[in-house]
Amino acid sequence: MQSFSTTSWLNFPRLYTQSIIKEINSKGKEHILKVDENEYVNYLIEKYRLEPLKILHETEEISNPVKSQEMQRDRFGREFMSNSWTFKITYRFEGSAVLFSVIPNPNVHSNYDIQIDKQNNLVSFYIKIFRQDASEFQKVKSSCYTNAFDNIKYVNDNVTQSNVTFEDNIRTLFSREKNKYKEENDFFAAINVKVNENTQSIFSAPTIKKKIIKQPSVSKNKEFNSVPSMSQEMYDDVLKVIYDSGKSMEKKPALYIGKDEEGLRDQFLFVLETRYEGTTATGETFNRGGRADIILKYADDGTNLFIAECKFWYGSSEFLKAISQLFDRYLTWRDSKVAIMIFVQNKDFSNVLKTIKSDISNHDYHLKYIGEKGESSFSYEFHLPQDNDKKVEVEIMIFHFDKK
């Protein structure tokens, strides 16, 4: 298929909604009227929520080339036979595979033939070169990659905007379909048509099989490295769990009203404690020169896998100090995946987000901006203060807890 070239985003939400309606109606009237509404709606939300696409560059696999010969023309139009080498380039990806077919709005006019393996979350494309030249290979691969995936940032923007109202839309959609059946039954009752009540069972909602998260592991090659490390997949899952938990808390003021940083931290710690095998999640744990708010450790030997700090928003200068505190006091050379969770009580939440994004580059340890995992979750690369070559992945997650 040609990437990002099948269905316009202007039509996609309508078509996507039709597929959800089709699933609801496929269950039949009795099921929809008797199923637990909250459970079934949550099932639909989990199944159909669109997740932004992300190509995992570090998973790149290059196949052995297929060599062939084909006719070419030189600049004078003369034909000649030339050797060619065709490579298959494959990456793992995260997000909803259906988005690879969507033409975002706006978009750039570039696409490329790709193959999608939805079951294994793999995306591939082929490139061809006519000389065994490494620089030509990299140039062609880079050009094809850009053509294939240049629209990802635009389709992700569309998804982020649509997800703001997604849950409410699903609830409205289900209620509308359920009310149609209720009205039908009321009509039948009014004209004395007996409704079949032979089956009195209460239906349960289907369950969504959760993604299997790769657990921390120790390198089998002890000679070179025996230090447990957190996979990128697990790190991304930790961040998603924290971010989704924080967004959920925003809707439930009772979970954060009157709580200090420690009280809010415990809300997140509770979620992390039992999610991963072979790890322990602790709060206020001593590490290097201070006590970090959240540390996820490898259970066997206590090696750090992930560190997070929790801070209330008191302005840009205090925010930058919080980053310095994390790096100067808590991180060791082996800590490479961290997060800072900012709790904002200001009414003007959008202005805080803008301030954080504009001012963070002023920090001495800042290297580069990587991207966004959500409307208020930003990814960066920093370096350790004592080692400019040691890179640290930093996620800044901001939550709006404005009720007093």
N, C-alpha and C positions, 0 to 999 in steps of 0.2 A: 504494500500500500504506500501511497505517497503521504508523507507526514503532513499533518495539519492542513488537509486539503479536501476533506470529504463533506463535512456538515458545518454550515455557518453557525457561529455562536448565537446569531440572531434567531435561528430556528432550533438550536440544540436544546435549550431548556424546555420548550414545548414538547419535543419528541421524547426527552428524558422523562418528563412528567407523565406522558402517555404510557411509558413502560411501567411506571409505578402504579398507575391506575389499573393497568392490565393485570398486574400481580394481585392487587387487592380484589378485583372482581373475579379472578380465577378461583378464589377461595370459596365463593358462593355466599349467599345471603345468611344462611344459618351460622357459618363460621364467623363472619364479620360482626353479626349481632351478639354473639356469645363470647367471643375472644376478649381477654382483658385488654382494654383499649390502650392503656399506657404501655403495657408490654409490647403490644403489636406495633404501636407507633415508634417505640424505641428501636425495635427490630428494623423497621423500614429506614429509620434515620441512620442506623449503623451500616445497613447494607448499601444504601444509595448515596450516602454522603460522598461528594467528590473530593478527593485528596489531591493537592497540587503535585505536579510531576517534578521529579528530581533525578537527574542522571548521576549515578555514582561513578565518578571518573576513575577512582582508585581500583575499580573492579574490571577495568578494560582487559579484554582478551583478544589477541590477534591470532587468527588461524594460520596454519601452514598454507602458503600460496598454491593456487592452481595455475600451472604454467600452460600457455597455449600460444598459438600463432594466429595473426590476423592481418588482413590487408590494411595498409595505411597510405596516405598521400603526403608527399612533401609539399613545400610551398610553391613548387612549380606544377603541381597537379600530377606528378608522376607516382604511380602505384608501386609499392614494395611490401614485402612480407616482414613483419616485425614480431619479436617475442613480446608477450605480455604476462603479467603476474597479477592474479586476482586474489585479494585478501578479504576475509570476513572479520569485521570489527564488532565485538559484542560488549554490552554493558548491562549491569544490573540497574534497575530503576525502582523508584518508589512512587506511589501515587496511583491514580485511577487510569488504567491503560486506555480506556475509551477516549480520553482527552487527546491522544495522539492523532485522532481522526478529525478533530474539531478545528475549524478555521476561526481563530480568535478575533475579537474586535476591540481595538485595532490589531493589525498584524503586519508582518513584513512578508514580501513576496518571495519567499524562499521555501523550498521543500526538497525532499529526497526520498528515494524508495527505501523503506525500512521494513523489517520483519519484527513482529511482536509475539513473544511467548508469554501469554498472560499467566499461565500456571506457575512459571518460575520467575516471573518479573524480569524478563530479559528483552532487550531491544538490540537489533543488529542491522548493519548495512554493509554493502560491499564496495570496495574501491579497486581500481585497476591502475597499474603503472606500467610503463614501457621501458624503464631502465632500472637496474638494480642499484638504485641510488637512495640512500637514507633520507637525504634532504627532500628529494622529490616525494618520497613516501609520506613524510610528515606534512609536507605542503598539501598534498592531495587529501590525506586523511583529515586535516584540519578544515579544509574547504568543504568537504562532504559533511563533516560533523556540524559545521555552522549551518549549512543548508538544511540538514535534517532537523536540527533542534533549536534554531534561532527563535522560533515562535513560543518556546516553552514559557518564557517570562510573561508573555502577553496572555496566554491561556490561563496561567496561574493567577494573573491579576483578575481575570474574569471569574475564576472559581472563588477567589477570596471575597470578591464583592457579592457573589450569589450566596455564599455560605452564611452571610450575615442573617438572612431571612430563611435559610433552608429549613431549620427545625420547625418554625412556625408554619411554613408552607406545607410541610408534611402533615402536621396535625390538622390543618384546615382541609387538606385533601382527603384524609381519612374520614374526618367528621362529615364532609360533604357526601362521600360515597355511603357511609353508614346511614346518614339521614335519608338517603334515597330508599334504602331498604325499609327503614322505619315507616316512611310515608306509604310505601307499598303495602306493608302489613296493616297500617291504619285503614287504608282504602279497602283492603280485603275484608277487614272486620266490619267496616261500615256497610258493605253489601252482602254480609253473611257468608263470605268465602272462608272456609275453615283452613287455618294455617297448620301445616304439619308440625306437630310438637312431639313426635315419637322419640327424637334424640334430645335428651336434656343435658348432655355433657357440656362442660365449659371447656372451650378450646384454649390451648396454650400457644403462645407465639413461638415461631421457630427461633433457633439460636444461631448467632453468627460465630463461626469458628475463628477464634483469635489467631492472629499471626504468631507463629512460633518465633520467639526472640532468641537469637544466638547468645549463649551464656559465655562468661569470661573463661578463658582457657590458658593453659601454660604451654609454651612452645615445647614440642617434643625434642627439639635439638638443644639439649641442656648446655652443650659446649658454647653456644653463642648467646642464648637468651632463655632464662627460666623465670622471667618476671611476668605474672599474669597481666593481661591487658584487656581493656574494654573494646569490643568491636565497634565499628562505626554504626552498625545496625542497632546494637544495644544502646549506644549513646543517643542515637536519634529517638529510640523508643523512650528512654528516660526523659528526654526533653519533651516529647509529646505527652507523656503521662503527667508531668508537672504542668505543662501549659494547659492541657485540657482540664486538669483539676482546678487550676487557678481561674480559668474562665467560668467553670461551673460555680465556684465560690462567689464570683461576682454577682451571680443571680440569686444568691442565698445569703443576704446580709447577716443572718443569725450566726453564720459560720465565722465571720470576721469582726463583727462589732465588738468593741471593747478589748480586743486581743492585741498584745504586744508582738514584737518580732518572734519571740519564742513560741507564743501561742499559735501564730500563723504557720511557723515552720513545722510544728507538730502535725498540722493538717496534711501537709505534703509528705512528711516522713511516714505517716500512717499508710499512705498509698504505696510507697516504695518498699516498705519493710518486707512484704511477702510476695512481691512480683517476680523476683529473680532467684533462681536456684543458685546455690554456691556463693551467695553474697550476704552481707549484713549491712543494714542501713542504720546509722546512728546520728544523733544530734549532739551539738556542743561537744565535739570530740577534739581532743588535743592533737594538733598536727604541726610539726616544725616549731613555730613560735607563737602559737595561739590556738584558740578553740574555734574550729569551723562549724557552721550551722548544720550542714548536712554532709556526711561522707558515706559513700557506698564503697564497701571494702570486699575484697576476695576473702571468703570465709576461712580457707585453709591456712593462710599465712598472714592475713591482715593487710595485704597490699592495697593501697588506694586505687580505686577505679574511677571515681567521680567525686568532685567537691562542689558544693553550692553555698552561697551566702545569701541571706535574706536582709533587706534594708527597706526602711520607709524612705519615701522621696522627700528630701529637704533642700532640693535645688541642685543645680549642676555641679557646684564645687564639692558638695558632700558626696554626690554620686561618683565623681572621679576619685575622691578619697577612699571610697569603698572598694574601688578596683585596686588602688594601691595597697590597701590593707590586705586584700586577698592575696596579691602577688608577693608583697614584701614579707608577710608574716606567716602565711599558711602553706604556700605551694613549695614543693620540693622539685628537684630536677625531673622526677619521674611522673609528676602530675601534669597531664596534658589535656584533660577534658573537664571543663568547669562551667558553672553557670552562676549568674547573679540575678536574684529575683527581687524586683523593685515593687513595693506596695505604695500606690499613689492614692492620696486622699483628696487631692485637688479636684475641683469640678471640671476644670479645663484639661481633660486628659489628653486631647489631641496635641495641645501645646507642649505638654511634657514629652510626648513621643518625639516631636520635632526637635526639641532641645537635646534629648539624648542622642538622636541620630546625628545631629550637627556637631555636638561638643565632644563626643567620645573620641574622635580622631585627634583631639588635643592631648590625649593621655600619652605619656612618654613611652609606654610599652606597646601602644597600638601599632599594628602592621597593616591590616587591610580589612575592609568590609567584605563579607562573603555572600550574604543574602538574607532573606527573611523566611522563617518557618511559620509565620502568622502575622496578623496585623500588629501585634505587639511583642513579637519574638524575633530578635535580630542576632545574626551570627557574625562573629568577628574572629580574626586571628591576631594574637598578641605574642610577645616574646617574654621570657623570664628576665627579671632585672639583672640577674647575675650571669646571663648567657643569652646573647642576642640571637644565637643560632637555634635555640630551643624554642620551638613553636608550641603555642597553647591554643586550643579551640575554646572560645568563650561565647556562651549564649546569654544575651541580656533579655530577660523576660519581665514584662511590665504588666501589673494587674491593677485594675481600678476598684479599690475598696473605699468608696466615697461616703458611705453611710456612717454617721457618727453614733 
